[in-house]
Amino acid sequence: MKNLVLIRHAKSSWEDPELDDRDRPLNGRGKRDAPLMGAVLRKRGLSPDSIISSPARRALKTAKLIAAQIGFPLSQIAVDDRIYLAEVTTLLAVIQGLPDDSNQTILFGHNPGFTELVNTLTETGIGNVPTCGVAAIEFPVDTWAAVSPAAGRLKFFDYPKQHRSSED
């Protein structure tokens, strides 16, 4: 059994329009939502073998904030340039190339690719994975290379708005 957790980066700042897209930081809400979702995932017992992030500043910061909450060593977060604004075919290639000694992997990345990937792998028809949204998918396979479209089962789909108080 292989378990994949897809997490879209938390809300980013558009304060500096001159900043390269890869360098955009998290805004205040993003800095609150990532630890919140990390705590939610810790309560769910999430214990990944590996975490791989897009190189974008907002994605990597989200990965670090969530990793800290679930007790994953920050020094072991890997960065894969292919995840940055990737399309489904590229993301699928990343997944199929994962080492088989890892049974649970978290990927941190971006839309629209992540929403399309969830829908491709599970056929669930999710309209949008919101910022800091989490989709956990289970595959009844022994190797990551065997992951294919429609082969996954959505275990859970969660996002910050489900956990924030109404004042936020």
C-alpha positions in Angstrom: 0.0 0.0 0.0 1.3 3.5 -0.9 0.0 6.7 0.6 0.4 10.0 -1.0 -0.5 13.3 0.6 -0.7 16.4 -1.6 -0.6 19.8 0.1 -1.0 23.0 -1.7 1.1 25.8 -0.3 -0.5 28.2 2.2 -1.7 31.6 1.2 1.1 33.7 -0.3 1.7 37.4 -0.3 1.3 39.6 -3.4 2.6 42.7 -1.5 5.7 43.1 -3.7 4.6 43.0 -7.3 8.3 43.1 -8.4 9.1 39.9 -6.6 9.7 36.8 -8.8 6.9 34.3 -8.4 9.2 31.7 -6.9 10.2 34.2 -4.2 6.8 35.1 -3.0 6.5 34.5 0.8 3.6 33.5 2.9 1.2 36.2 4.1 -0.1 36.4 7.6 -3.0 34.0 6.9 -0.6 31.5 5.4 1.7 31.7 8.4 -1.3 30.8 10.6 -2.9 28.2 8.4 0.2 26.0 7.8 0.8 25.3 11.6 -2.9 24.8 12.0 -3.0 22.2 9.3 0.1 20.6 10.7 -1.6 20.2 14.0 -4.6 18.7 12.2 -2.4 16.2 10.5 -0.5 15.4 13.7 -3.9 14.5 15.3 -4.6 12.3 12.3 -1.4 10.4 13.1 0.4 11.4 9.8 3.9 10.1 9.8 5.5 10.4 6.4 8.7 8.6 5.3 9.5 11.5 3.0 8.5 15.1 2.3 9.2 16.7 -1.1 8.5 20.3 -1.9 8.4 22.6 -4.8 11.4 25.1 -4.7 9.0 28.1 -4.5 9.5 30.0 -1.2 5.8 29.7 -0.3 5.7 26.0 -0.8 9.0 25.2 1.1 7.9 27.4 4.0 4.6 25.6 4.2 6.4 22.3 4.1 8.7 23.4 7.0 5.8 24.7 9.1 3.8 21.5 8.7 6.9 19.3 9.1 7.6 21.0 12.5 4.1 20.2 13.7 4.2 16.5 12.7 7.7 15.9 14.0 9.4 15.4 10.6 13.1 16.6 10.5 13.3 19.8 8.6 16.8 18.8 7.3 15.2 15.8 5.5 12.7 17.9 3.4 13.7 17.3 -0.2 13.2 19.9 -3.0 12.2 18.9 -6.5 12.2 21.6 -9.2 9.8 19.6 -11.3 7.0 20.2 -8.8 7.0 24.0 -9.4 3.8 24.9 -11.3 3.8 21.4 -12.8 1.1 19.8 -14.9 -0.4 16.4 -14.1 2.0 14.4 -16.4 5.0 15.9 -14.7 3.6 15.3 -11.2 2.7 11.7 -12.0 6.3 11.2 -13.2 7.6 12.5 -9.9 5.3 10.2 -8.0 6.1 7.1 -10.1 9.8 7.8 -9.5 9.6 7.8 -5.7 11.7 5.2 -3.9 9.7 2.1 -3.0 11.1 2.0 0.6 8.9 5.1 1.2 5.2 4.1 1.9 3.9 7.5 2.8 5.1 10.7 1.0 3.9 14.3 1.2 4.3 16.5 -1.8 4.0 20.3 -1.4 3.1 22.3 -4.6 0.7 24.4 -6.5 -2.5 24.7 -8.4 -3.9 24.1 -10.9 -1.7 21.0 -11.1 -2.5 19.7 -7.6 -6.3 19.9 -8.0 -6.1 18.2 -11.4 -3.8 15.5 -10.0 -6.2 14.7 -7.2 -9.0 14.4 -9.7 -6.9 12.3 -12.1 -5.7 9.9 -9.4 -9.0 9.5 -7.6 -11.8 10.6 -10.0 -13.4 12.5 -7.1 -14.2 15.7 -9.0 -12.9 18.1 -6.3 -13.4 21.6 -7.7 -10.4 23.2 -6.1 -7.7 22.3 -3.6 -7.6 25.6 -1.6 -4.4 27.1 -0.2 -3.0 24.8 2.5 -5.5 22.2 1.4 -4.6 18.5 2.0 -5.6 15.5 -0.1 -4.6 12.1 1.2 -4.7 9.3 -1.4 -4.2 5.6 -0.9 -3.0 3.3 -3.6 -3.4 -0.5 -3.4 0.0 -1.1 -5.0 3.5 -2.2 -3.9 5.5 0.2 -6.0 5.2 3.9 -6.8 5.7 3.1 -10.5 2.3 1.3 -10.4 0.5 4.5 -9.5 -1.8 5.4 -12.3 -4.9 7.5 -13.1 -8.0 6.5 -11.3 -6.1 4.0 -9.2 -6.3 5.9 -5.9 -8.8 6.2 -3.2 -9.3 9.6 -1.5 -8.8 8.9 2.2 -9.5 12.5 3.3 -9.6 16.1 1.9 -9.1 18.9 4.4 -8.3 22.6 4.4 -7.9 25.4 6.9 -11.4 27.0 6.6 -12.9 23.8 8.1 -10.8 24.5 11.3 -10.7 28.3 11.6 -13.0 30.2 13.8 -15.6 32.3 12.1 -13.7 35.5 12.9 -10.9 34.6 10.5 
